[in-house]
Amino acid sequence: MNFTKLKFACAALERVHGFTFGDSLEEGRKEKWLDFNARLNKLLRLEEPWTLILDDALANSFVAPITDDFENDSQLKVEEYERSWEQNEEFGINDMDTSSADAAYNNMN
């Protein structure tokens, strides 16, 4: 997700939730949203340092480095990890039978 898409997502949040401020909205919920929105806008204006963490168990995300390559981007940190059993269960991976694919792969080598 690049910065432009992040700003767009935040603007969409504001459009959707901005219309829910009718007379019947509880004051506490309205204050909570306004506080969240104010803090989010401060981050988008880069008034405070912030970190965006993408926990993408299927590795479907791509974040472009500021520089031409990942190695020279000191602000981008890539961490690889093993999915938890619960994540694998959610994606149906725990029940997959890959024995025939494993056998085919082993025969190729």
HUJO-V730317 format. One record per residue. N is the residue number from 1. RES is the residue in three letters. PHI is phi in degrees with one decimal (none if undefined). PSI is psi in whole degrees, 0 to 359 (999 if undefined). OMEGA is omega in whole degrees, 0 to 359 (* if undefined). Layout:
BEGIN
n=N res=RES phi=PHI psi=PSI omega=OMEGA
n=N res=RES phi=PHI psi=PSI omega=OMEGA
END
This chain:
BEGIN
n=1 res=MET phi=none psi=123 omega=178
n=2 res=ASN phi=-91.1 psi=172 omega=185
n=3 res=PHE phi=-59.2 psi=321 omega=180
n=4 res=THR phi=-62.1 psi=317 omega=180
n=5 res=LYS phi=-68.0 psi=325 omega=178
n=6 res=LEU phi=-65.1 psi=317 omega=178
n=7 res=LYS phi=-63.2 psi=321 omega=179
n=8 res=PHE phi=-64.0 psi=317 omega=179
n=9 res=ALA phi=-62.4 psi=320 omega=179
n=10 res=CYS phi=-67.7 psi=320 omega=178
n=11 res=ALA phi=-64.8 psi=322 omega=178
n=12 res=ALA phi=-64.2 psi=320 omega=176
n=13 res=LEU phi=-58.1 psi=315 omega=182
n=14 res=GLU phi=-65.6 psi=320 omega=179
n=15 res=ARG phi=-63.0 psi=314 omega=182
n=16 res=VAL phi=-66.9 psi=310 omega=184
n=17 res=HIS phi=-78.8 psi=337 omega=178
n=18 res=GLY phi=-62.9 psi=329 omega=181
n=19 res=PHE phi=-81.1 psi=352 omega=181
n=20 res=THR phi=-92.6 psi=9 omega=181
n=21 res=PHE phi=-86.8 psi=41 omega=179
n=22 res=GLY phi=-67.4 psi=178 omega=181
n=23 res=ASP phi=-61.6 psi=334 omega=185
n=24 res=SER phi=-86.8 psi=356 omega=181
n=25 res=LEU phi=-71.1 psi=132 omega=179
n=26 res=GLU phi=-62.0 psi=141 omega=183
n=27 res=GLU phi=-60.3 psi=321 omega=180
n=28 res=GLY phi=-62.3 psi=319 omega=179
n=29 res=ARG phi=-68.2 psi=321 omega=179
n=30 res=LYS phi=-64.1 psi=315 omega=179
n=31 res=GLU phi=-62.4 psi=321 omega=180
n=32 res=LYS phi=-62.0 psi=314 omega=179
n=33 res=TRP phi=-65.1 psi=315 omega=181
n=34 res=LEU phi=-62.3 psi=322 omega=177
n=35 res=ASP phi=-64.8 psi=313 omega=178
n=36 res=PHE phi=-59.2 psi=314 omega=181
n=37 res=ASN phi=-63.1 psi=319 omega=179
n=38 res=ALA phi=-64.2 psi=317 omega=179
n=39 res=ARG phi=-66.0 psi=320 omega=179
n=40 res=LEU phi=-63.3 psi=317 omega=179
n=41 res=ASN phi=-65.5 psi=324 omega=175
n=42 res=LYS phi=-61.8 psi=320 omega=179
n=43 res=LEU phi=-67.1 psi=318 omega=180
n=44 res=LEU phi=-66.9 psi=330 omega=177
n=45 res=ARG phi=-83.9 psi=3 omega=178
n=46 res=LEU phi=60.2 psi=35 omega=177
n=47 res=GLU phi=-80.5 psi=342 omega=178
n=48 res=GLU phi=-137.5 psi=148 omega=175
n=49 res=PRO phi=-69.6 psi=148 omega=180
n=50 res=TRP phi=-152.1 psi=162 omega=181
n=51 res=THR phi=-128.7 psi=131 omega=175
n=52 res=LEU phi=-103.1 psi=121 omega=180
n=53 res=ILE phi=-109.9 psi=121 omega=176
n=54 res=LEU phi=-103.8 psi=113 omega=176
n=55 res=ASP phi=-100.0 psi=94 omega=188
n=56 res=ASP phi=-115.1 psi=90 omega=186
n=57 res=ALA phi=-64.8 psi=339 omega=179
n=58 res=LEU phi=-101.8 psi=3 omega=178
n=59 res=ALA phi=56.9 psi=47 omega=179
n=60 res=ASN phi=-97.5 psi=358 omega=184
n=61 res=SER phi=-99.0 psi=152 omega=173
n=62 res=PHE phi=-136.6 psi=129 omega=176
n=63 res=VAL phi=-117.6 psi=120 omega=182
n=64 res=ALA phi=-76.1 psi=138 omega=177
n=65 res=PRO phi=-71.5 psi=156 omega=177
n=66 res=ILE phi=-69.3 psi=324 omega=180
n=67 res=THR phi=-92.0 psi=185 omega=182
n=68 res=ASP phi=-74.2 psi=342 omega=179
n=69 res=ASP phi=-143.7 psi=159 omega=184
n=70 res=PHE phi=-63.9 psi=324 omega=184
n=71 res=GLU phi=-62.7 psi=329 omega=182
n=72 res=ASN phi=-93.1 psi=3 omega=180
n=73 res=ASP phi=-97.6 psi=99 omega=184
n=74 res=SER phi=-72.5 psi=346 omega=182
n=75 res=GLN phi=-94.9 psi=356 omega=182
n=76 res=LEU phi=-108.1 psi=124 omega=181
n=77 res=LYS phi=-121.8 psi=125 omega=179
n=78 res=VAL phi=-109.2 psi=127 omega=178
n=79 res=GLU phi=-124.1 psi=129 omega=174
n=80 res=GLU phi=-100.0 psi=144 omega=181
n=81 res=TYR phi=-149.8 psi=163 omega=175
n=82 res=GLU phi=-84.9 psi=134 omega=175
n=83 res=ARG phi=-64.3 psi=150 omega=177
n=84 res=SER phi=-76.3 psi=165 omega=177
n=85 res=TRP phi=-59.3 psi=320 omega=181
n=86 res=GLU phi=-63.9 psi=319 omega=178
n=87 res=GLN phi=-65.0 psi=315 omega=178
n=88 res=ASN phi=-60.5 psi=322 omega=178
n=89 res=GLU phi=-64.4 psi=317 omega=180
n=90 res=GLU phi=-60.6 psi=324 omega=181
n=91 res=PHE phi=-89.9 psi=0 omega=179
n=92 res=GLY phi=77.9 psi=14 omega=184
n=93 res=ILE phi=-76.5 psi=328 omega=182
n=94 res=ASN phi=-62.3 psi=332 omega=183
n=95 res=ASP phi=-97.0 psi=2 omega=181
n=96 res=MET phi=-73.3 psi=137 omega=174
n=97 res=ASP phi=-105.1 psi=106 omega=182
n=98 res=THR phi=-105.3 psi=14 omega=186
n=99 res=SER phi=-61.4 psi=320 omega=180
n=100 res=SER phi=-69.4 psi=323 omega=177
n=101 res=ALA phi=-68.4 psi=321 omega=178
n=102 res=ASP phi=-62.1 psi=318 omega=180
n=103 res=ALA phi=-64.8 psi=318 omega=178
n=104 res=ALA phi=-63.2 psi=318 omega=179
n=105 res=TYR phi=-64.2 psi=316 omega=180
n=106 res=ASN phi=-65.6 psi=328 omega=178
n=107 res=ASN phi=-71.7 psi=334 omega=179
n=108 res=MET phi=-74.3 psi=332 omega=183
n=109 res=ASN phi=-90.9 psi=999 omega=*
END
